[in-house]
């Protein structure tokens, strides 16, 4: 019998089933929002923005790859078509707006992304706590969810009204996501103004590992890891950071994304003065927790999930990521890194954040401490301990996983006994 789980349902419920039937009817009538072709997506983006210049055309290579893989994928729901179409149309629209913004503000090319702090580590290893504490000082900032999803003004000029419109668009999308997967509030609460992972900026280059993690399309992750020029993608990623800094300047950005583990070489080359904070936790617990989280997306895309297949996929892909990161790190300057063990972080998060700031010679004074105290005293819906998950449900065996990740566990002295 399953243990009590926050995500207790592996199949979509009645509301989402009805929604899927409705979308299926729209597909039958050839509704454009369900058409997953290059021409349909790019055409819609041009109509929505009134723009035509997508910039560097290399994005079409991975775009065609992922569309071809989706077309061959079995068992996708009707909702999946709309989900993919929305994500890719938004990415294409962001490309159009980026080029237009750079033409209108050529000075953005000269903006330096100085001494950014990157929080690495798999999801569920304390990266959210770390990013928020490090970014709570007004002299630094993370990226809010609304500006990650919609990084460019919708009109020709920056304005408070334009920002509010972009916030409303993000809230609309989140409202839909919470209706489809209400458990998300407890597993990982997101609001338009919470600071979040920056992987959606890579989606604008159609070069994002998250599409593998969200779908289980392993050919996509293999393509990005082995056959695609992620240095190019990181160059484009930097351009979005420049634009975001042009709109809301700060001394240092504090960024978080597990995807950087797979492409640490490219990150370090693109940002030669970056400081890297790497969080570590028992991979058995990390994978189990993440499987519960990402199952919400798999459930929406497929209607029902193969829980053990999900567990196997995430175990393999995470292992590839950590091995790639360790190899890249072996070639890098060790002074650029600070390692955080999850067991130590949860005992005193503010003290850990202070150690990191001291290590990298970043401001850490009364103003910093006040910001950290304010964030820690803010009660979140996904507070630690509320999310319940069962590793057995995903076919996860502690001894096998820890054996597979032995080099990682030993290299970073990761506790397999702590929380």
C-alpha positions as CSV (number, residue, x, y, z in Angstrom):
1,X,0.0,0.0,0.0
2,X,1.3,3.5,-0.9
3,X,2.4,5.8,1.8
4,X,0.5,9.1,2.0
5,X,1.6,11.2,-0.9
6,X,1.0,14.9,-1.7
7,X,0.7,13.9,-5.4
8,X,-1.6,10.9,-4.8
9,X,-3.1,10.7,-8.3
10,X,-1.1,9.4,-11.2
11,X,-3.9,10.1,-13.7
12,X,-5.7,13.4,-14.5
13,X,-8.9,14.1,-12.6
14,X,-12.4,14.8,-14.0
15,X,-11.9,18.5,-14.5
16,X,-8.7,18.0,-16.6
17,X,-10.3,15.1,-18.5
18,X,-13.2,17.3,-19.5
19,X,-10.8,20.1,-20.5
20,X,-8.8,17.6,-22.6
21,X,-12.0,16.6,-24.4
22,X,-12.7,20.2,-25.2
23,X,-9.3,20.8,-26.5
24,X,-9.7,17.7,-28.7
25,X,-12.8,19.2,-30.2
26,X,-10.8,22.3,-31.1
27,X,-8.1,20.2,-32.6
28,X,-10.7,18.5,-34.8
29,X,-11.6,21.9,-36.2
30,X,-7.9,22.7,-36.9
31,X,-7.6,25.4,-34.3
32,X,-4.2,27.1,-34.7
33,X,-3.3,26.9,-31.0
34,X,-3.1,23.1,-31.3
35,X,-1.0,23.1,-34.5
36,X,2.6,22.1,-33.7
37,X,4.5,23.1,-36.8
38,X,7.4,25.5,-37.3
39,X,5.4,27.8,-39.6
40,X,2.3,27.9,-37.3
41,X,4.4,28.8,-34.2
42,X,6.5,31.4,-35.9
43,X,3.6,32.9,-37.8
44,X,1.6,33.2,-34.6
45,X,4.5,34.9,-32.8
46,X,4.8,37.4,-35.6
47,X,1.1,38.2,-35.6
48,X,1.1,38.6,-31.8
49,X,4.1,40.9,-31.7
50,X,3.8,42.7,-35.1
51,X,7.6,41.9,-35.6
52,X,9.4,39.8,-38.1
53,X,13.1,39.6,-37.2
54,X,13.9,36.5,-35.1
55,X,17.6,37.2,-35.0
56,X,20.1,34.4,-35.2
57,X,18.4,31.7,-37.2
58,X,20.3,28.8,-35.5
59,X,17.4,28.4,-33.1
60,X,15.5,26.8,-36.0
61,X,17.8,23.7,-35.7
62,X,16.8,22.7,-32.2
63,X,13.2,23.9,-32.8
64,X,12.8,21.4,-35.7
65,X,14.4,18.7,-33.6
66,X,12.0,19.0,-30.7
67,X,9.0,19.3,-32.9
68,X,10.0,16.2,-34.8
69,X,10.4,14.3,-31.5
70,X,7.0,15.5,-30.2
71,X,5.3,14.4,-33.4
72,X,6.6,10.9,-32.8
73,X,5.7,10.7,-29.2
74,X,2.9,8.4,-28.3
75,X,0.2,9.0,-25.7
76,X,0.2,12.8,-25.5
77,X,-3.0,14.5,-24.4
78,X,-4.8,17.1,-26.4
79,X,-3.8,19.6,-23.7
80,X,-0.1,18.7,-24.5
81,X,-0.5,20.3,-27.9
82,X,-1.7,23.6,-26.5
83,X,1.0,23.5,-23.8
84,X,3.8,22.9,-26.3
85,X,2.3,25.5,-28.7
86,X,2.0,28.1,-25.9
87,X,5.6,27.6,-24.7
88,X,7.1,27.7,-28.1
89,X,5.1,30.6,-29.3
90,X,6.1,32.5,-26.2
91,X,9.7,31.6,-26.9
92,X,9.5,32.8,-30.5
93,X,7.8,36.0,-29.4
94,X,10.5,36.7,-26.9
95,X,13.1,36.3,-29.7
96,X,11.3,38.8,-31.8
97,X,11.0,41.3,-28.9
98,X,14.7,40.8,-27.9
99,X,15.9,41.8,-31.4
100,X,13.6,44.8,-31.5
101,X,14.7,45.9,-28.0
102,X,18.4,45.6,-29.0
103,X,17.8,47.7,-32.1
104,X,16.0,50.4,-30.0
105,X,18.6,50.3,-27.2
106,X,22.0,49.3,-28.8
107,X,23.6,50.2,-25.5
108,X,22.4,46.9,-24.0
109,X,25.2,45.1,-25.8
110,X,27.7,46.9,-23.6
111,X,26.0,46.1,-20.3
112,X,28.3,43.9,-18.2
113,X,26.8,41.0,-16.2
114,X,29.3,41.5,-13.4
115,X,30.2,38.8,-10.8
116,X,26.9,36.9,-11.1
117,X,26.2,34.3,-8.4
118,X,24.9,31.0,-9.8
119,X,23.2,28.5,-7.4
120,X,23.6,25.1,-8.9
121,X,22.4,21.7,-7.6
122,X,19.5,19.5,-8.3
123,X,16.0,20.6,-7.5
124,X,15.0,19.8,-3.9
125,X,18.5,20.4,-2.5
126,X,17.8,23.8,-0.9
127,X,18.5,25.9,-4.0
128,X,15.3,28.0,-3.4
129,X,16.4,28.9,0.1
130,X,19.9,29.7,-1.0
131,X,18.9,31.9,-3.9
132,X,16.3,33.9,-1.9
133,X,18.7,34.5,1.0
134,X,21.6,35.6,-1.2
135,X,19.3,37.8,-3.2
136,X,17.4,39.4,-0.3
137,X,20.0,42.2,0.0
138,X,18.7,45.3,-2.1
139,X,22.2,45.5,-3.7
140,X,21.6,42.1,-5.4
141,X,18.6,40.5,-7.0
142,X,17.2,37.4,-8.5
143,X,14.8,37.2,-11.4
144,X,11.1,37.2,-10.7
145,X,9.0,34.7,-12.4
146,X,7.1,37.2,-14.5
147,X,10.2,38.7,-16.0
148,X,11.8,35.3,-16.7
149,X,8.7,34.3,-18.6
150,X,8.2,37.7,-20.3
151,X,11.6,39.4,-20.2
152,X,10.9,42.1,-22.9
153,X,8.4,44.9,-22.9
154,X,5.3,44.1,-24.9
155,X,5.2,47.7,-26.2
156,X,8.0,49.9,-27.7
157,X,8.9,51.5,-24.4
158,X,9.5,50.4,-20.7
159,X,6.6,51.5,-18.5
160,X,4.9,50.6,-15.3
161,X,1.8,49.8,-17.2
162,X,3.7,47.4,-19.5
163,X,5.3,45.6,-16.5
164,X,1.8,45.2,-14.9
165,X,0.5,43.7,-18.1
166,X,3.4,41.2,-18.1
167,X,2.7,40.3,-14.5
168,X,-1.0,39.8,-15.4
169,X,0.0,37.4,-18.2
170,X,2.1,35.4,-15.9
171,X,-0.6,35.2,-13.2
172,X,-3.1,34.0,-15.8
173,X,-0.7,31.2,-16.8
174,X,-0.1,30.3,-13.2
175,X,-3.9,30.3,-12.5
176,X,-4.3,27.7,-15.2
177,X,-1.4,25.6,-14.0
178,X,-2.8,25.5,-10.4
179,X,-6.2,24.5,-11.7
180,X,-4.7,21.6,-13.7
181,X,-2.3,20.6,-10.9
182,X,-3.4,22.0,-7.5
183,X,-0.8,20.0,-5.6
184,X,1.8,22.3,-7.0
185,X,1.1,24.9,-4.2
186,X,2.5,22.5,-1.6
187,X,5.2,20.8,-3.7
188,X,6.7,24.1,-5.0
189,X,4.8,27.3,-4.6
190,X,5.3,29.9,-7.4
191,X,3.9,33.4,-7.7
192,X,4.5,36.0,-10.4
193,X,6.8,37.7,-8.0
194,X,8.8,34.8,-6.5
195,X,12.3,34.5,-7.8
196,X,12.7,31.3,-9.8
197,X,14.9,29.2,-12.0
198,X,16.2,30.9,-15.1
199,X,15.7,27.9,-17.5
200,X,12.8,29.6,-19.4
201,X,15.4,32.1,-20.8
202,X,17.1,29.1,-22.5
203,X,13.7,28.1,-24.0
204,X,13.9,31.2,-26.1
205,X,16.8,29.6,-27.9
206,X,15.0,26.3,-28.0
207,X,17.9,24.8,-26.1
208,X,16.5,23.9,-22.7
209,X,17.1,20.6,-20.8
210,X,13.9,21.1,-18.9
211,X,11.9,19.9,-21.9
212,X,13.6,16.5,-21.4
213,X,12.8,16.5,-17.6
214,X,9.2,17.6,-18.2
215,X,8.4,15.1,-20.9
216,X,10.7,12.1,-20.6
217,X,11.8,12.6,-24.2
218,X,15.3,11.3,-23.7
219,X,16.4,11.9,-27.3
220,X,16.0,15.6,-26.6
221,X,18.3,15.5,-23.5
222,X,20.8,13.4,-25.5
223,X,20.8,15.9,-28.3
224,X,21.5,18.9,-26.1
225,X,24.2,17.1,-24.2
226,X,26.0,15.5,-27.1
227,X,25.2,17.2,-30.4
228,X,24.2,20.8,-29.8
229,X,26.3,24.0,-29.3
230,X,25.2,25.1,-25.9
231,X,28.0,27.8,-25.9
232,X,25.8,29.5,-28.5
233,X,22.8,29.1,-26.2
234,X,24.6,30.6,-23.3
235,X,25.6,33.5,-25.4
236,X,21.9,34.2,-26.1
237,X,21.1,33.6,-22.5
238,X,23.5,36.4,-21.6
239,X,21.7,38.7,-23.9
240,X,18.5,38.3,-22.0
241,X,20.3,39.0,-18.8
242,X,21.7,42.2,-20.3
243,X,18.2,43.3,-21.3
244,X,16.8,42.5,-17.8
245,X,19.6,44.5,-16.2
246,X,18.9,47.4,-18.6
247,X,15.3,47.4,-17.3
248,X,16.1,46.8,-13.6
249,X,19.8,47.4,-12.8
250,X,21.6,45.8,-9.8
251,X,25.1,45.2,-8.6
252,X,24.9,41.4,-8.8
253,X,22.5,38.9,-10.2
254,X,21.7,35.8,-8.1
255,X,20.6,33.1,-10.5
256,X,19.4,29.5,-9.9
257,X,19.0,26.6,-12.3
258,X,19.9,22.9,-12.1
259,X,20.4,22.9,-15.9
260,X,23.8,24.6,-15.4
261,X,25.1,21.3,-14.1
262,X,24.9,19.7,-17.5
263,X,26.6,22.7,-19.1
264,X,29.0,24.0,-16.5
265,X,31.9,24.4,-19.0
266,X,29.7,26.7,-21.1
267,X,28.6,28.7,-18.1
268,X,32.1,29.3,-16.8
269,X,33.3,30.4,-20.2
270,X,30.4,32.8,-20.7
271,X,30.7,34.3,-17.3
272,X,34.4,34.2,-16.3
273,X,33.9,36.1,-13.1
274,X,30.9,34.1,-11.9
275,X,30.7,32.7,-8.3
276,X,29.3,29.2,-8.1
277,X,27.3,27.9,-5.1
278,X,26.7,24.1,-5.4
279,X,24.1,22.5,-3.1
280,X,24.4,18.8,-2.3
281,X,21.9,16.3,-0.9
282,X,21.5,12.5,-0.8
283,X,20.5,11.8,-4.5
284,X,18.0,9.1,-3.4
285,X,16.0,11.7,-1.5
286,X,16.5,14.4,-4.1
287,X,15.3,12.2,-7.0
288,X,12.3,11.0,-5.0
289,X,11.2,14.5,-4.2
290,X,11.7,15.7,-7.7
291,X,9.8,12.8,-9.3
292,X,6.8,13.8,-7.2
293,X,7.1,17.4,-8.4
294,X,7.7,16.7,-12.1
295,X,5.0,14.0,-12.2
296,X,2.5,16.8,-12.2
297,X,3.8,17.9,-15.7
298,X,4.0,14.3,-17.0
299,X,0.5,13.7,-15.8
300,X,-0.9,16.7,-17.7
301,X,1.0,15.8,-20.9
302,X,0.2,12.1,-20.9
303,X,-3.0,11.8,-18.9
304,X,-1.5,9.1,-16.8
305,X,2.1,8.3,-15.9
306,X,4.3,5.3,-15.6
307,X,5.7,6.2,-12.2
308,X,8.6,3.8,-12.3
309,X,9.5,4.9,-15.8
310,X,9.6,8.4,-14.6
311,X,11.9,7.4,-11.7
312,X,14.2,5.6,-14.1
313,X,14.4,8.5,-16.4
314,X,15.2,11.1,-13.8
315,X,17.7,8.9,-12.1
316,X,19.6,8.5,-15.4
317,X,19.4,12.1,-16.5
318,X,20.4,13.5,-13.1
319,X,23.4,11.2,-13.0
320,X,24.5,12.4,-16.4
321,X,24.2,16.0,-15.2
322,X,26.2,15.5,-12.0
323,X,29.0,13.5,-13.8
324,X,29.3,16.3,-16.4
325,X,29.5,18.9,-13.8
326,X,32.1,17.1,-11.8
327,X,34.2,16.7,-14.9
328,X,33.9,20.3,-15.8
329,X,34.7,21.4,-12.3
330,X,37.9,19.4,-12.3
331,X,39.2,21.7,-15.0
332,X,38.0,24.9,-13.3
333,X,39.5,27.3,-10.7
334,X,38.4,25.8,-7.3
335,X,38.2,29.3,-5.8
336,X,35.1,29.9,-7.9
337,X,33.1,27.3,-6.0
338,X,31.4,27.0,-2.6
339,X,29.8,23.7,-1.6
340,X,26.6,23.6,0.5
341,X,25.5,20.4,2.2
342,X,21.8,20.3,2.6
343,X,22.1,18.8,6.1
344,X,24.1,21.9,7.2
345,X,21.9,24.4,5.3
346,X,18.6,23.4,7.0
347,X,20.2,23.8,10.5
348,X,21.0,27.5,10.0
349,X,20.2,28.9,6.5
350,X,21.2,32.5,7.3
351,X,24.5,31.4,8.7
352,X,25.2,29.4,5.6
353,X,24.3,32.3,3.4
354,X,26.6,34.6,5.3
355,X,29.5,32.2,4.8
356,X,28.9,32.2,1.1
357,X,28.8,36.0,0.9
358,X,32.0,36.2,2.9
359,X,33.7,33.6,0.6
360,X,32.9,35.7,-2.5
361,X,33.5,39.1,-0.9
362,X,29.9,40.3,-1.3
363,X,28.2,42.8,1.0
364,X,27.1,41.1,4.2
365,X,26.0,43.7,6.8
366,X,23.0,44.6,8.9
367,X,21.1,45.4,5.7
368,X,21.8,41.9,4.4
369,X,20.8,40.3,7.6
370,X,17.5,42.2,7.8
371,X,16.7,41.0,4.3
372,X,17.4,37.4,5.1
373,X,15.4,37.6,8.3
374,X,12.4,39.0,6.4
375,X,12.5,36.2,3.9
376,X,12.9,33.5,6.5
377,X,10.0,34.9,8.5
378,X,7.7,34.8,5.5
379,X,5.5,31.7,5.6
380,X,5.3,29.8,2.4
381,X,2.6,27.4,1.3
382,X,5.4,24.9,0.4
383,X,7.2,25.1,3.7
384,X,9.6,22.2,4.5
385,X,7.8,19.1,5.6
386,X,4.5,19.7,3.9
387,X,5.5,17.8,0.7
388,X,5.1,14.1,1.2
389,X,6.4,11.6,-1.3
390,X,7.1,7.9,-1.5
391,X,10.3,6.7,-3.3
392,X,9.0,3.2,-3.7
393,X,6.2,4.6,-5.9
394,X,8.8,5.6,-8.4
395,X,10.7,2.4,-8.2
396,X,13.6,4.0,-6.4
397,X,15.9,1.8,-4.5
398,X,18.2,3.6,-2.0
399,X,21.2,1.2,-2.3
400,X,21.1,1.1,-6.1
401,X,20.9,4.9,-6.5
402,X,23.6,5.6,-3.9
403,X,25.8,3.0,-5.6
404,X,25.3,4.7,-9.0
405,X,26.1,8.1,-7.5
406,X,28.9,6.9,-5.3
407,X,31.6,9.1,-6.9
408,X,29.4,12.1,-6.3
409,X,28.6,11.2,-2.7
410,X,32.2,10.5,-1.9
411,X,33.6,13.6,-3.8
412,X,31.4,16.0,-1.8
413,X,31.0,14.0,1.4
414,X,27.2,13.9,1.0
415,X,25.4,12.6,4.0
416,X,23.0,9.7,3.2
417,X,21.7,9.7,6.8
418,X,20.5,13.3,7.2
419,X,17.2,14.8,5.9
